[in-house]
Amino acid sequence: MFCAIAVPAGAQEPVGAGGYRWLEEGPFAGPLYLVISIERQMAHVYDGDRLVGMASVSTGMKGHRTPTGEFSVLQKRQWHRSNLYSNAPMPFMQRLTWDGIALHAGHNPGYPASHGCIRLPYDFARRLFGMTQVGTLVSVTSDRLSPVLMVDALVAGDPGSAVVTFSPQAAPVVLAQRDEAVPPMPMLEVDPGIFRLRLMRR
């Protein structure tokens, strides 16, 4: 399948330890979601199919590994302190699990150094906190930073479900590696109901 992806300016420039970069200012149409790579110690923020921000992270150190998987933001608190680790401050906390894993601002050396949480640069965490809501999707992966389409087994097993469709009236697109426009072609469209169904089942 042919797929054209818009790569924002600056997306390929490296982000150092404790660094971050916003590629777009918004407003964002959504759905907003995050992909976090433990191997690369990086987080990518997507607005729909567009990469809009990236940041260095610090995940769990040896003995306190950050779990991988698909999560939703369960709770948000601008000023929070750890219930497990000496009342440690966790500003702009966004809880991913009820047993102590969260996104929050914190020391960010660019390598795993937390007790399992995902530490973000302070200013990045503050802005991200204002953009997300309870239910925002977060994918924590071993190495991947790109989004993937994930379909709930109940949806895939329903023969009447329309998960994706192809729009035959797509506008011309410009390829990231070439300057010339290509003719209109069918474009993959994801039913927004899929996102709503997934949030309701969590």
N, C-alpha and C positions, 0 to 999 in steps of 0.2 A: 504494500500500500504506500502511495506517495503521501508525504506529510510535510507541509511548510510550517516552519516555526520562526516567529519574529524574535530576534535576539537583541535586547536593548543595548544601547551604547554603554560601555563600561562593564558589562557583565563578565567579560573574560579577564579583567584585571584582577590580580590576586588581592585577597583581603587578609591582612596579617593578624596575629594574635591580638584579641581585644578590639579588632576593627569591625566596621560594618559599612554598608553602602545602600542607600535607597536609589533605585533606578527610575522610579516614577513618583510623583507627588500625590496623585489621586485627584479627585475622589475615585474610589474603587467600586466597581460594580459587583464584584464577587462571583461565585463564592470564594472567600479568602481561605487559604490553607497553607500549612507549613510542611516542609520536608527537611528532616534533620539527619545528617550523616555522622555516625559515630567515628568511622574511620577517618573522614576528612575534617572532623570537628568544625562543621559548617552547618548553617541553617539557611534555607531558601524560602522566601515568602512568595506565594503565587496569588494573583488575582485572576480567577478563571484559568486561562491558559497562558497568562503573561507573568514572567518573573519580574517582581517589582522591588525586591529587597533581598539582601544577603548579610550574614553576620558570622563572625567567629563564635564558637560556643565552647564550653567546657562541660563534658559529660562525666559520668561516674568513673571513679578510679578503680583499680583492682580490688576486688572484695566488695565493691558497691556498684556493680555494673548497672548502667541505665538500660532498662528493658527495651527491646525493639518491638514494633507492632504499630497498629492503627489506634489512635486515641482521639478523644474529644476533650475540649476544655470543659472541666466539670465545675470549676469554681474560680472566681477572680477576686483578689484582694490587693489593693494598692499597697498597703503596709501590712506585712505579715511577718511573723517570727516562727521559726521551726519548733514543732512540738517534740521533735526527736533529738535534735542536736544543739543543746545548750542555748536555746532561745535565739539562735542565730538569725539575723535579719534576712528576709527574703522579699525585697521590694518588687512591686509589680508582679506578684505571684499569680500564675495561672496553673491550676492543679490539673494533672493528667490522670492520676490514680488516687484512690483513697488511702493507699498505704505509703504515701510520702513522695511520689515523683511529681515534679512540677517544673515549669519554665519560670525563671525569675532572674533579675539582675544580680550579678555577683562577680567575684574574682574570675578573670577570664584569661588564663595564661596561654590558651591555644592548644592545650592537651588535657586529657581526662584528669580531673582533680576534685570532683565533687563527691558527695555521698549518694549519688544516683540522680540528682536533679540535673536539669539542663540550664547552665548559667549563660546569661546573655550580657553583652555590653550594656551599661546602664542606660544611656540615651536611646539605644535601640529598643531595649525592653520597655522603656516608658512609652515610646511611640507605638510599639506593637500592642501594648496593653490597651491603648485607646482605639485600636483598629479591630480587635477581636471581640467575640462575644462567647457566652457559654454555648457550647456546641461546635465551635470552630474546630475543624479537623486538623490533626497533627500526625504525620507519619514519621516514626523514628526508625531509621534503617541502619544496616551495617555500613553500606558504602554509597547507596544511591541518593542523588539529590534531585533527580527529575521526577515529575509527577507521573502517575500511572492511573489508568481507569480501573477501579475495583468495583465489582458488582456483587451484591449480597446474594447468597445461595438461593434465598427464597425468590428473588427477582429472576435469577437465571433459570430457575426451575419452573417458572410460570410461563407457559407457551403464549399467553396473551400479552405479556409485557413488551413494551416498546422501549428498550434501553437506549438505543441510539438510532438515529436516522441520517440519511444523506440528503443534503439540500442541493438540488440541481441548479439553483440560481445564484451560486456563489460569485462574489466579485473577484476580479483578478488579484493575485497575490504577488508579492515581490520576495524572491528567495534571499535567504541570509547570505549565501555565498556568491550570488550573482546579482547584477544590477537590472537585468531585463525582466519585464513582466511576463507571466505565463498566462495562457488562456484560462477562462473560467473552468472550474472543475468541481465535482461533488465534494462537499466539505462535511466532515463528521460533526454532528450536533448531538450533545448529550442532553437527555431529558432532565430538566431541573428537579423533577419529582424524585429522581434517584437520590439526590443529595438529601431531600427532605425525609425520604423513607429511611435512609441510613441513620439520620439523627434521631428519628423517633424510636428506632430499635435499640439504641444505646441505653 
